[in-house]
Amino acid sequence: MASSMLFVMGCSQVVQSGTSGTADGADAGLAVEVSSLLWETLLMGTFVAGALFFHFYRTSTAQAEARRIARKKEAELEEPLPPVVQSPKAYKPPSAPREPRQNQRRRSSGESRRPTDTELHRKLNQQICAQDSAFRILDLVGAHANDLNEVNLATALHRVAKWTKREARNPESVQANPHWRTLLVLVEAKHRNFNAQGLANGMWALATMRVTVACEKPLLEALSTEIVRRLDSKQFSPQAIANAAWACATLRFRPMDLLRGLEREAQTMLGQFNPQDLANMMWAYATLGEASADFTAKVARAARPLLRDFKPQEMSNLLWAFATAKHPNHDLFEEAADIIIRQAPYLNSQALANITWSYATLNHHHQRLLETVSAAATPKLRWFNSQELSNLLWACATLRHKDMALLEAAASVVTAGCERFNPQDVANTCWAVASLRYANGPMLDALARAATAQKSRFYPQAMANCLWCFACLEHKSQALFWAMSDAAVAQMYGFNSTDLVTTAHAYGTVGVRIPELLQAIGTAAARRIGEFKPSALTMIEAAFQKLDFEHEELQEALATVAERRKSGALAVGRAAFEVGAVPETSGRRSGSRSD
């Protein structure tokens, strides 16, 4: 078009120049002929240019339309099938791919074809994996419920749990989606077609989603039974075995056939387990209380060569599991201590607290480890939660490790935020500082206020430990002792002999006389007088005497016990005299009596 316009403008200039030139010449007729010829040439060129433009325009338009039609056909082949509205119970499994008939009509080149089942399932799996939200995956499940095979279902269940965890969503909000129930119904219907990895991933997904065992028990039992049925076929990888065990422990689901089968299968392939699998496997069985001594010993032997490859979280979980199972392994803990000492500056609060707690629970004292962990934890105490802080202090007190820098930092944190402590955390903190003889007035006042505010939530042992702390450190808090007396009287039926002695000794030490509490303690002690050791009875009697309180029933019970002991001692002495032997005493050996 532009070239045609230039051509027209050039011809016009030529005509004008020719006209002006001939106007001055002698032959005017010749000028007219030249002018007419130029105009004819101009018109002819314009016509040719227009024809060429129209031809090119028509050709380009046809090509664009052809490309649009081709893209439309491709989009029709790729778009998902329309949803089928049915009840979840009415879903049918997809039919098997049909073989082409011999007399089947041959399709023309322009005819579209429906994808086969295999292609459809592959495309559905790609669509499931392409979604970036748990809700979008569930919407896809609802739209194609009739077309999903076992691979699609296993993938969908796994990725719903994965995205829920990644997005830090509340699992209950995802479970409220109506398509979640559709997914579980389909999984239960087709779980027998899952492969080994799909079964283990299904268990992992249900645990990650924190399903209620009572509600999903049929599905959990179905998956467990199928896993047990296939364990002997050696289809399960170490990760699949560890994930299935982890799922049972997370849900507190105890299918004993599955647990025993997983343990038996794991023992045959522990050499193939990586650090995460070993830590998860041991954590699961310790959490469920099913870790046998033989199994833990084998796990320790498999873990020791890999300790340098354990991440801090895996290391703390492994040690926590051994401590929870009450199966000490000296070599494992010694080798782990050397690695933890190097990793200590990079450990988070949970790892520091759990590792120290594990060593204290098994009474495994490692001085360098305690010093290193204390130094690493001191500047991080502000990020410890109440349980981690109380467990760390409890561990240090149990192992008799008194680090003043750690205690002073802990006192500041406790004073500023102990209102967030629960009764167990308050009691453990109190017991720890009292055992270490660390009396910090502001911290004790803060703990007393926290205990007073939660007095009705304390159970007997925690209550007795808390009172013992203030008595041991001679920190007299009238408000705390009076508040705890009401709670103690209300829960006196739950006090054992140790709790009774500790409570009576605490009130006697601080000199707080509360007749109602002392009456309840005396009555409970008199009725269970046979459970007390002589030293414990002496402590109760001394506390009552110090508070100037007499309990007739307790006095009669004490007199009866004293009488029995006296008669028992006489009987033992008489019997020894008759057989010619002298009872062994301090500083004297037993032997035959000489005549």
C-alpha positions as CSV (number, residue, x, y, z in Angstrom):
1,M,0.0,0.0,0.0
2,A,2.8,2.4,0.8
3,S,4.6,1.6,-2.4
4,S,1.4,2.3,-4.4
5,M,1.0,5.7,-2.8
6,L,4.6,6.6,-3.6
7,F,4.1,5.6,-7.2
8,V,1.0,7.8,-7.5
9,M,2.9,10.8,-6.0
10,G,5.8,10.3,-8.4
11,C,3.5,10.2,-11.4
12,S,1.7,13.3,-10.3
13,Q,5.1,15.2,-10.1
14,V,6.0,14.0,-13.6
15,V,2.7,15.1,-15.0
16,Q,3.0,18.5,-13.4
17,S,6.6,19.0,-14.7
18,G,5.6,17.8,-18.1
19,T,2.7,20.2,-18.3
20,S,4.7,23.2,-17.2
21,G,7.4,22.3,-19.6
22,T,5.2,22.0,-22.6
23,A,3.3,25.2,-21.8
24,D,6.4,27.2,-22.8
25,G,7.0,25.0,-25.9
26,A,5.7,25.4,-29.4
27,D,3.9,22.2,-29.8
28,A,0.9,22.2,-27.3
29,G,-0.6,19.1,-28.9
30,L,2.4,16.9,-28.1
31,A,2.2,18.0,-24.5
32,V,-1.4,16.9,-24.3
33,E,-0.6,13.4,-25.7
34,V,2.2,13.0,-23.2
35,S,0.0,14.0,-20.4
36,S,-2.7,11.5,-21.4
37,L,-0.2,8.7,-21.6
38,L,1.1,9.4,-18.2
39,W,-2.3,9.4,-16.7
40,E,-3.2,6.1,-18.3
41,T,0.1,4.6,-16.9
42,L,-0.8,6.0,-13.5
43,L,-4.3,4.4,-13.5
44,M,-2.9,1.1,-14.7
45,G,-0.3,1.0,-11.9
46,T,-2.9,1.8,-9.3
47,F,-5.1,-1.0,-10.5
48,V,-2.3,-3.5,-10.4
49,A,-1.2,-2.4,-6.9
50,G,-4.8,-2.8,-5.6
51,A,-5.1,-6.3,-7.0
52,L,-1.9,-7.4,-5.5
53,F,-2.9,-6.0,-2.1
54,F,-6.3,-7.8,-2.2
55,H,-4.6,-11.1,-3.0
56,F,-2.1,-10.8,-0.2
57,Y,-4.8,-9.8,2.3
58,R,-7.0,-12.7,1.4
59,T,-4.1,-15.2,1.6
60,S,-3.0,-14.0,5.1
61,T,-6.6,-14.0,6.4
62,A,-7.1,-17.6,5.3
63,Q,-3.9,-18.8,6.9
64,A,-4.8,-17.0,10.2
65,E,-8.3,-18.7,10.2
66,A,-6.6,-22.1,9.5
67,R,-4.3,-21.6,12.5
68,R,-7.2,-20.6,14.8
69,I,-9.2,-23.7,13.8
70,A,-6.2,-25.9,14.5
71,R,-5.6,-24.4,18.0
72,K,-9.3,-24.8,18.7
73,K,-9.2,-28.5,17.9
74,E,-6.1,-29.0,20.1
75,A,-7.8,-27.2,23.0
76,E,-10.8,-29.4,22.6
77,L,-8.6,-32.5,22.9
78,E,-6.7,-31.1,26.0
79,E,-9.6,-29.7,28.0
80,P,-10.8,-32.0,30.9
81,L,-14.0,-34.0,30.6
82,P,-17.1,-32.4,32.1
83,P,-17.9,-33.3,35.7
84,V,-20.4,-36.1,36.4
85,V,-22.8,-35.2,39.2
86,Q,-23.4,-38.4,41.2
87,S,-23.5,-39.5,44.8
88,P,-20.0,-40.7,46.2
89,K,-21.4,-44.2,46.6
90,A,-22.4,-44.4,43.0
91,Y,-19.0,-43.9,41.5
92,K,-17.8,-46.7,39.3
93,P,-14.2,-47.7,38.5
94,P,-13.0,-46.7,35.1
95,S,-13.4,-49.4,32.4
96,A,-10.4,-51.1,31.0
97,P,-9.0,-49.9,27.6
98,R,-10.8,-51.5,24.8
99,E,-9.0,-53.3,22.0
100,P,-9.9,-51.9,18.4
101,R,-12.2,-54.1,16.4
102,Q,-11.0,-55.5,13.1
103,N,-13.9,-54.0,11.2
104,Q,-13.7,-50.6,12.9
105,R,-14.2,-47.7,10.6
106,R,-11.1,-45.8,9.8
107,R,-11.2,-42.2,11.0
108,S,-10.7,-39.4,8.5
109,S,-7.7,-37.1,9.0
110,G,-9.8,-34.3,10.3
111,E,-11.8,-36.3,12.8
112,S,-10.9,-35.9,16.5
113,R,-10.6,-39.0,18.7
114,R,-11.3,-39.5,22.4
115,P,-8.2,-40.3,24.5
116,T,-7.8,-43.9,25.7
117,D,-8.1,-44.7,29.4
118,T,-4.3,-44.9,29.8
119,E,-3.8,-41.5,28.2
120,L,-6.7,-40.0,30.2
121,H,-5.2,-41.3,33.5
122,R,-1.8,-39.9,32.5
123,K,-3.3,-36.5,31.8
124,L,-5.3,-36.5,35.0
125,N,-2.1,-37.3,37.0
126,Q,-0.3,-34.5,35.2
127,Q,-3.2,-32.1,36.1
128,I,-3.2,-33.3,39.7
129,C,0.5,-32.6,40.0
130,A,0.2,-29.3,38.3
131,Q,-2.2,-27.9,41.0
132,D,-0.7,-25.6,43.6
133,S,-3.4,-25.9,46.3
134,A,-5.1,-28.6,48.2
135,F,-8.5,-27.2,47.4
136,R,-7.8,-27.2,43.6
137,I,-6.8,-30.8,43.8
138,L,-10.0,-31.6,45.6
139,D,-12.0,-29.7,43.0
140,L,-10.3,-31.8,40.3
141,V,-11.2,-35.0,42.2
142,G,-14.8,-33.9,42.3
143,A,-14.9,-33.1,38.6
144,H,-13.3,-36.4,37.5
145,A,-14.4,-38.8,40.2
146,N,-15.6,-41.5,37.8
147,D,-12.3,-41.4,35.8
148,L,-9.7,-41.6,38.5
149,N,-7.7,-44.8,38.8
150,E,-5.7,-46.0,41.7
151,V,-2.6,-44.1,40.7
152,N,-4.6,-40.8,40.4
153,L,-6.2,-41.4,43.8
154,A,-2.8,-42.2,45.5
155,T,-1.3,-39.1,43.9
156,A,-4.3,-36.9,44.8
157,L,-4.3,-38.0,48.5
158,H,-0.6,-37.5,48.9
159,R,-0.5,-34.1,47.3
160,V,-3.5,-32.8,49.2
161,A,-1.7,-33.6,52.4
162,K,1.6,-32.2,51.1
163,W,0.0,-28.9,50.0
164,T,-1.9,-28.6,53.3
165,K,1.4,-29.0,55.2
166,R,3.3,-26.7,52.9
167,E,0.6,-23.9,53.1
168,A,0.4,-24.4,56.9
169,R,-3.4,-24.7,56.6
170,N,-5.6,-26.1,59.3
171,P,-6.3,-29.7,58.2
172,E,-9.9,-29.4,59.5
173,S,-10.6,-26.7,56.9
174,V,-9.5,-28.9,54.1
175,Q,-11.4,-31.9,55.5
176,A,-14.6,-29.7,55.5
177,N,-14.4,-29.6,51.7
178,P,-17.1,-32.1,50.4
179,H,-14.7,-33.5,47.8
180,W,-12.4,-34.7,50.7
181,R,-15.0,-37.3,51.6
182,T,-15.3,-38.2,48.0
183,L,-11.6,-38.8,47.8
184,L,-11.5,-41.0,50.9
185,V,-14.5,-43.1,49.6
186,L,-12.7,-43.7,46.3
187,V,-9.4,-44.6,48.1
188,E,-11.2,-47.1,50.3
189,A,-12.9,-48.7,47.3
190,K,-9.7,-49.0,45.2
191,H,-6.9,-49.4,47.8
192,R,-6.3,-53.0,46.8
193,N,-5.0,-51.8,43.5
194,F,-2.5,-49.4,45.1
195,N,1.2,-50.3,44.8
196,A,3.3,-50.5,48.0
197,Q,4.5,-46.9,47.8
198,G,0.9,-45.7,47.3
199,L,-0.3,-47.6,50.4
200,A,2.5,-46.1,52.6
201,N,1.9,-42.7,51.2
202,G,-1.8,-43.0,51.9
203,M,-1.1,-43.8,55.6
204,W,1.3,-40.8,55.7
205,A,-1.2,-38.5,54.1
206,L,-4.0,-39.5,56.6
207,A,-1.6,-38.9,59.5
208,T,-0.4,-35.5,58.1
209,M,-4.1,-34.5,57.7
210,R,-4.6,-35.5,61.4
211,V,-7.7,-37.4,60.7
212,T,-9.8,-38.7,63.6
213,V,-9.1,-42.4,64.0
214,A,-12.6,-43.1,65.2
215,C,-14.1,-41.6,62.1
216,E,-11.6,-43.1,59.6
217,K,-11.0,-46.4,61.3
218,P,-12.4,-48.5,58.4
219,L,-10.1,-46.8,55.9
220,L,-7.0,-47.1,58.2
221,E,-7.7,-50.7,58.9
222,A,-8.2,-51.4,55.2
223,L,-4.8,-49.8,54.3
224,S,-3.1,-51.6,57.3
225,T,-4.5,-55.0,56.3
226,E,-3.3,-54.5,52.7
227,I,0.2,-53.5,53.8
228,V,0.4,-56.6,56.1
229,R,-0.7,-58.8,53.2
230,R,2.1,-57.6,51.0
231,L,4.9,-57.3,53.5
232,D,6.3,-60.7,52.6
233,S,6.5,-59.8,49.0
234,K,9.5,-57.4,49.6
235,Q,7.7,-54.5,47.8
236,F,8.2,-51.9,50.5
237,S,11.2,-49.6,50.5
238,P,12.8,-48.4,53.8
239,Q,11.1,-45.1,53.4
240,A,7.7,-46.7,52.9
241,I,8.2,-48.8,56.1
242,A,9.3,-45.8,58.2
243,N,6.4,-43.7,56.9
244,A,3.8,-46.3,57.7
245,A,5.1,-46.6,61.2
246,W,5.3,-42.9,61.6
247,A,1.7,-42.5,60.5
248,C,0.5,-45.1,63.1
249,A,2.4,-43.3,65.9
250,T,1.2,-39.8,64.8
251,L,-2.4,-41.0,64.9
252,R,-1.9,-43.1,68.0
253,F,-3.3,-46.0,65.9
254,R,-2.2,-49.4,67.1
255,P,-2.8,-52.2,64.5
256,M,-0.5,-54.8,66.2
257,D,-0.3,-57.0,63.1
258,L,1.0,-54.1,61.1
259,L,3.4,-52.9,63.8
260,R,4.9,-56.4,64.3
261,G,5.1,-56.9,60.5
262,L,6.8,-53.5,60.0
263,E,9.3,-54.3,62.8
264,R,10.1,-57.7,61.4
265,E,10.6,-56.3,57.8
266,A,12.7,-53.4,59.0
267,Q,15.1,-55.7,60.9
268,T,15.9,-57.5,57.7
269,M,16.9,-54.3,55.9
270,L,18.1,-51.9,58.5
271,G,21.4,-51.6,56.6
272,Q,19.4,-49.8,53.8
273,F,17.8,-47.2,56.1
274,N,19.0,-43.7,55.8
275,P,19.2,-41.4,59.0
276,Q,15.7,-40.0,58.5
277,D,14.2,-43.4,58.2
278,L,16.0,-44.7,61.3
279,A,15.0,-41.7,63.3
280,N,11.3,-41.9,62.2
281,M,11.1,-45.7,62.8
282,M,12.6,-45.4,66.3
283,W,10.4,-42.4,67.1
284,A,7.3,-44.2,66.0
285,Y,7.8,-47.3,68.1
286,A,9.0,-45.3,71.2
287,T,5.9,-43.1,70.9
288,L,3.6,-46.1,70.8
289,G,5.5,-47.9,73.6
290,E,6.3,-50.8,71.4
291,A,10.1,-50.5,71.1
292,S,11.6,-53.8,72.3
293,A,15.1,-54.1,73.6
294,D,16.2,-56.3,70.7
295,F,14.8,-53.8,68.1
296,T,16.4,-50.8,69.7
297,A,19.8,-52.5,69.9
298,K,19.6,-53.3,66.2
299,V,18.6,-49.7,65.4
300,A,21.6,-48.5,67.4
301,R,24.0,-50.7,65.6
302,A,22.6,-49.5,62.2
303,A,22.6,-45.8,63.3
304,R,26.1,-45.6,64.8
305,P,28.0,-45.6,61.4
306,L,25.6,-43.0,60.1
307,L,25.7,-40.5,63.0
308,R,27.7,-37.9,61.1
309,D,25.0,-37.8,58.4
310,F,22.2,-37.2,60.9
311,K,20.6,-33.7,60.8
312,P,20.0,-32.0,64.1
313,Q,16.3,-32.8,64.1
314,E,16.9,-36.4,63.2
315,M,19.6,-36.7,65.9
316,S,17.3,-35.3,68.6
317,N,14.4,-37.5,67.6
318,L,16.6,-40.6,67.7
319,L,18.0,-39.9,71.2
320,W,14.5,-38.9,72.4
321,A,13.2,-42.2,71.2
322,F,15.9,-44.2,73.1
323,A,15.2,-42.2,76.2
324,T,11.4,-42.6,76.0
325,A,11.8,-46.3,75.4
326,K,14.0,-46.5,78.5
327,H,16.7,-48.5,76.5
328,P,20.1,-46.9,77.2
329,N,22.9,-47.4,74.7
330,H,26.2,-46.1,76.1
331,D,28.2,-46.3,72.9
332,L,25.5,-44.6,70.8
333,F,25.1,-41.7,73.3
334,E,28.9,-41.3,73.6
335,E,29.4,-41.1,69.9
336,A,26.4,-38.8,69.4
337,A,27.7,-36.4,72.1
338,D,30.9,-35.8,70.1
339,I,28.8,-34.9,67.0
340,I,26.3,-32.8,69.0
341,I,29.1,-30.7,70.6
342,R,30.2,-29.6,67.1
343,Q,26.6,-29.0,66.0
344,A,25.5,-27.2,69.2
345,P,25.8,-23.6,67.9
346,Y,23.4,-24.5,65.1
347,L,20.8,-26.4,67.1
348,N,17.4,-24.8,67.6
349,S,15.6,-24.7,70.9
350,Q,13.7,-27.9,70.5
351,A,16.8,-29.9,69.6
352,L,18.7,-28.5,72.6
353,A,16.0,-29.2,75.0
354,N,15.2,-32.7,73.7
355,I,18.9,-33.8,73.5
356,T,19.6,-32.7,77.1
357,W,16.3,-34.3,78.3
358,S,17.3,-37.6,76.7
359,Y,20.7,-37.7,78.4
360,A,19.1,-36.8,81.7
361,T,16.3,-39.4,81.4
362,L,18.8,-42.2,80.9
363,N,21.1,-40.6,83.6
364,H,23.9,-40.5,81.0
365,H,26.3,-37.8,82.3
366,H,28.5,-36.2,79.7
367,Q,30.1,-33.0,81.2
368,R,31.5,-31.5,77.9
369,L,28.1,-32.0,76.3
370,L,26.3,-30.3,79.2
371,E,28.7,-27.4,79.1
372,T,28.4,-27.0,75.4
373,V,24.6,-27.2,75.3
374,S,24.3,-24.7,78.2
375,A,26.6,-22.2,76.4
376,A,24.6,-22.6,73.2
377,A,21.2,-22.4,74.9
378,T,21.9,-19.4,77.1
379,P,21.6,-16.7,74.4
380,K,18.7,-18.5,72.8
381,L,16.5,-18.8,75.8
382,R,14.1,-16.0,74.8
383,W,13.0,-18.2,71.9
384,F,12.4,-21.3,74.0
385,N,8.7,-22.1,74.7
386,S,7.7,-23.0,78.2
387,Q,8.0,-26.8,77.8
388,E,11.5,-26.6,76.2
389,L,12.7,-24.2,78.9
390,S,11.3,-26.3,81.8
391,N,12.7,-29.5,80.3
392,L,16.1,-28.0,79.8
393,L,16.2,-26.9,83.5
394,W,14.9,-30.2,84.6
395,A,17.6,-32.0,82.7
396,C,20.4,-29.8,84.2
397,A,19.0,-30.4,87.7
398,T,18.7,-34.1,87.2
399,L,22.4,-34.3,86.0
400,R,23.5,-31.9,88.8
401,H,24.8,-29.4,86.3
402,K,24.6,-25.9,87.7
403,D,25.5,-23.2,85.1
404,M,24.9,-19.8,86.7
405,A,24.9,-18.0,83.3
406,L,22.1,-20.3,82.1
407,L,20.2,-20.0,85.4
408,E,20.3,-16.2,85.4
409,A,19.2,-16.0,81.8
410,A,16.4,-18.5,82.5
411,A,15.3,-16.4,85.6
412,S,14.9,-13.4,83.4
413,V,12.8,-15.3,80.8
414,V,10.7,-17.0,83.5
415,T,10.0,-13.7,85.4
416,A,8.9,-12.0,82.2
417,G,6.7,-14.7,80.8
418,C,5.8,-17.5,83.2
419,E,2.1,-16.7,83.0
420,R,2.2,-18.7,79.8
421,F,3.5,-21.8,81.6
422,N,1.1,-24.7,82.2
423,P,1.0,-26.5,85.6
424,Q,3.5,-29.1,84.5
425,D,6.0,-26.5,83.3
426,V,5.6,-24.5,86.5
427,A,6.2,-27.6,88.6
428,N,9.2,-28.8,86.6
429,T,10.8,-25.3,86.8
430,C,10.2,-25.1,90.5
431,W,11.7,-28.6,91.1
432,A,14.8,-27.8,88.9
433,V,15.7,-24.5,90.6
434,A,15.1,-26.0,94.1
435,S,17.2,-29.0,93.3
436,L,20.0,-26.7,92.1
437,R,19.5,-24.5,95.2
438,Y,19.1,-21.4,93.0
439,A,16.9,-18.9,94.8
440,N,15.9,-15.9,92.7
441,G,13.3,-13.8,94.4
442,P,11.6,-12.2,91.3
443,M,11.5,-15.5,89.5
444,L,10.0,-17.3,92.5
445,D,7.4,-14.6,93.0
446,A,6.4,-14.9,89.3
447,L,6.2,-18.7,89.6
448,A,4.0,-18.3,92.7
449,R,1.6,-16.1,90.9
450,A,1.4,-18.5,87.9
451,A,0.8,-21.4,90.3
452,T,-1.9,-19.6,92.2
453,A,-3.7,-18.6,89.1
454,Q,-3.8,-22.2,87.9
455,K,-4.2,-24.0,91.3
456,S,-7.3,-26.1,90.2
457,R,-5.3,-27.5,87.2
458,F,-2.4,-28.9,89.2
459,Y,-2.4,-32.6,89.7
460,P,-1.1,-34.0,93.1
461,Q,2.5,-34.6,92.2
462,A,2.9,-31.3,90.5
463,M,1.3,-29.6,93.4
464,A,3.6,-31.3,96.0
465,N,6.7,-30.5,93.9
466,C,5.8,-26.9,93.6
467,L,5.2,-26.6,97.4
468,W,8.4,-28.4,98.1
469,C,10.4,-26.0,96.0
470,F,9.2,-22.9,98.0
471,A,9.8,-24.7,101.2
472,C,13.3,-25.9,100.2
473,L,14.3,-22.4,99.1
474,E,12.7,-20.9,102.2
475,H,10.6,-18.6,100.1
476,K,7.4,-18.1,102.0
477,S,4.5,-17.2,99.8
478,Q,1.3,-17.0,101.9
479,A,-1.0,-16.6,99.0
480,L,0.4,-19.6,97.2
481,F,0.3,-21.9,100.2
482,W,-3.3,-20.9,101.1
483,A,-4.4,-21.3,97.5
484,M,-2.8,-24.7,97.1
485,S,-4.4,-25.9,100.3
486,D,-7.9,-25.6,98.9
487,A,-6.9,-27.5,95.7
488,A,-5.0,-30.1,97.8
489,V,-8.1,-30.8,100.0
490,A,-10.2,-31.2,96.8
491,Q,-7.8,-33.7,95.3
492,M,-6.7,-35.5,98.4
493,Y,-8.0,-38.8,97.0
494,G,-5.3,-38.7,94.3
495,F,-2.3,-38.1,96.6
496,N,0.0,-41.0,97.1
497,S,2.2,-41.6,100.1
498,T,5.1,-39.5,98.7
499,D,2.8,-36.6,97.8
500,L,1.4,-36.6,101.3
501,V,4.8,-36.6,103.0
502,T,6.1,-33.8,100.6
503,T,3.1,-31.6,101.2
504,A,3.1,-32.0,105.0
505,H,6.8,-31.3,105.1
506,A,6.5,-28.2,103.0
507,Y,3.8,-26.7,105.2
508,G,5.7,-27.6,108.3
509,T,8.9,-26.0,106.9
510,V,7.4,-22.7,106.1
511,G,5.2,-22.8,109.2
512,V,1.8,-22.2,107.5
513,R,-0.9,-23.9,109.7
514,I,-4.1,-24.7,107.8
515,P,-6.2,-27.1,109.9
516,E,-8.5,-28.2,107.1
517,L,-5.5,-29.3,105.0
518,L,-3.7,-31.0,107.9
519,Q,-6.9,-32.9,108.9
520,A,-7.2,-34.2,105.3
521,I,-3.5,-35.2,105.2
522,G,-3.8,-37.0,108.5
523,T,-6.9,-38.9,107.6
524,A,-5.4,-40.0,104.2
525,A,-2.1,-41.0,105.8
526,A,-3.9,-43.0,108.6
527,R,-6.0,-45.0,106.1
528,R,-2.9,-45.9,104.1
529,I,-0.4,-46.2,106.9
530,G,1.0,-49.5,105.5
531,E,2.3,-47.7,102.3
532,F,4.7,-45.4,104.3
533,K,8.3,-46.1,105.1
534,P,9.4,-45.4,108.7
535,S,11.3,-42.3,107.6
536,A,8.2,-40.9,105.8
537,L,6.0,-41.4,108.9
538,T,8.7,-39.6,111.0
539,M,8.5,-36.6,108.6
540,I,4.7,-36.4,108.8
541,E,4.8,-36.7,112.6
542,A,7.5,-34.0,112.8
543,A,5.6,-31.6,110.5
544,F,2.4,-32.0,112.6
545,Q,4.3,-31.4,115.8
546,K,6.0,-28.3,114.4
547,L,2.5,-26.9,113.4
548,D,1.1,-27.9,116.8
549,F,-1.6,-30.0,115.3
550,E,-2.9,-33.3,116.7
551,H,-4.7,-35.9,114.6
552,E,-6.1,-38.7,116.8
553,E,-6.7,-41.2,114.0
554,L,-3.1,-40.7,112.7
555,Q,-1.7,-40.9,116.3
556,E,-3.5,-44.3,116.8
557,A,-2.2,-45.6,113.5
558,L,1.4,-44.5,114.3
559,A,1.1,-46.2,117.7
560,T,-0.1,-49.4,116.1
561,V,2.8,-49.4,113.6
562,A,5.3,-48.8,116.4
563,E,3.9,-51.7,118.4
564,R,4.1,-54.0,115.4
565,R,7.6,-53.0,114.7
566,K,8.6,-53.6,118.3
567,S,7.0,-57.0,118.4
568,G,8.5,-57.9,115.0
569,A,12.0,-56.9,116.2
570,L,11.6,-59.0,119.3
571,A,10.5,-62.0,117.2
572,V,13.5,-61.6,114.9
573,G,15.9,-61.4,117.8
574,R,14.3,-64.5,119.5
575,A,14.6,-66.5,116.3
576,A,18.2,-65.5,115.8
577,F,19.0,-66.5,119.3
578,E,17.4,-69.9,118.9
579,V,19.4,-70.7,115.7
580,G,22.6,-69.4,117.2
581,A,23.1,-66.3,115.0
582,V,23.4,-62.6,115.8
583,P,21.7,-60.1,113.4
584,E,24.2,-58.2,111.4
585,T,24.7,-54.6,112.6
586,S,26.8,-51.8,111.5
587,G,30.5,-52.5,112.2
588,R,30.0,-56.1,113.1
589,R,30.0,-59.3,111.0
590,S,27.5,-62.0,111.3
591,G,28.8,-65.4,112.4
592,S,28.1,-68.4,114.6
593,R,27.7,-67.7,118.3
594,S,30.6,-69.2,120.4
595,D,29.7,-71.1,123.6
